[in-house]
Amino acid sequence: MPVLLAYGDADSIPPAHAAEFFALLDGGLRDAMLGGSPPPASRLAILPGTTHYDILDTSQAEKLITDFLQ
């Protein structure tokens, strides 16, 4: 099942921890398309200047979610 992990860069979860969560979903562990391997179904986004309080108020989050669901 594809998962979208979205964090703010000023959030309580450090970006390094977000990357660890993404790695548990097989993300960021290989070069997508190298040797014909497809990119992982899950995605990681770290939005600048946001926290978990205001991340959904940004136009970036709206586009990110819309693109992921298509």
BELSULNOR-V20658 format. One record per residue. N is the residue number from 1. RES is the residue in one letter. PSI is psi in radians with two decimals (NA if undefined). D_CENTER is the distance of its C-alpha to the mean C-alpha in Angstrom with 1 decimal. Layout:
BEGIN
N/RES/PSI/D_CENTER, N/RES/PSI/D_CENTER
END
This chain:
BEGIN
1/M/2.12/14.5, 2/P/2.47/11.1, 3/V/2.41/8.4, 4/L/2.02/5.5, 5/L/2.05/4.1, 6/A/2.20/4.7, 7/Y/2.73/7.1, 8/G/2.57/10.1, 9/D/-0.22/11.5, 10/A/0.44/14.7, 11/D/3.01/13.6, 12/S/-0.29/15.6, 13/I/2.05/12.9, 14/P/2.57/13.0, 15/P/-0.57/10.1, 16/A/-0.66/12.0, 17/H/-0.65/11.7, 18/A/-0.70/8.0, 19/A/-0.63/8.4, 20/E/-0.74/11.2, 21/F/-0.76/9.6, 22/F/-0.70/7.4, 23/A/-0.61/10.8, 24/L/-0.36/12.5, 25/L/0.29/10.9, 26/D/0.38/12.3, 27/G/2.52/9.4, 28/G/0.23/10.5, 29/L/-0.20/14.0, 30/R/2.85/15.8, 31/D/1.91/16.1, 32/A/2.39/15.2, 33/M/-0.15/18.5, 34/L/2.12/20.6, 35/G/0.29/23.5, 36/G/0.10/22.2, 37/S/2.33/19.3, 38/P/2.76/16.7, 39/P/2.74/13.0, 40/P/2.66/11.2, 41/A/-0.51/10.9, 42/S/2.78/7.6, 43/R/2.63/4.3, 44/L/2.29/1.4, 45/A/2.29/2.9, 46/I/1.89/6.1, 47/L/2.28/8.9, 48/P/2.51/12.3, 49/G/0.45/15.2, 50/T/2.84/13.8, 51/T/-3.14/14.1, 52/H/-0.22/13.5, 53/Y/-0.61/16.9, 54/D/0.13/16.2, 55/I/-0.63/12.6, 56/L/-0.15/13.8, 57/D/-0.05/16.8, 58/T/2.62/15.1, 59/S/-0.46/15.5, 60/Q/-0.76/12.2, 61/A/-0.72/10.6, 62/E/-0.81/13.3, 63/K/-0.74/12.8, 64/L/-0.81/9.0, 65/I/-0.77/10.2, 66/T/-0.81/13.3, 67/D/-0.69/12.1, 68/F/-0.65/10.0, 69/L/-0.20/13.2, 70/Q/NA/15.6
END
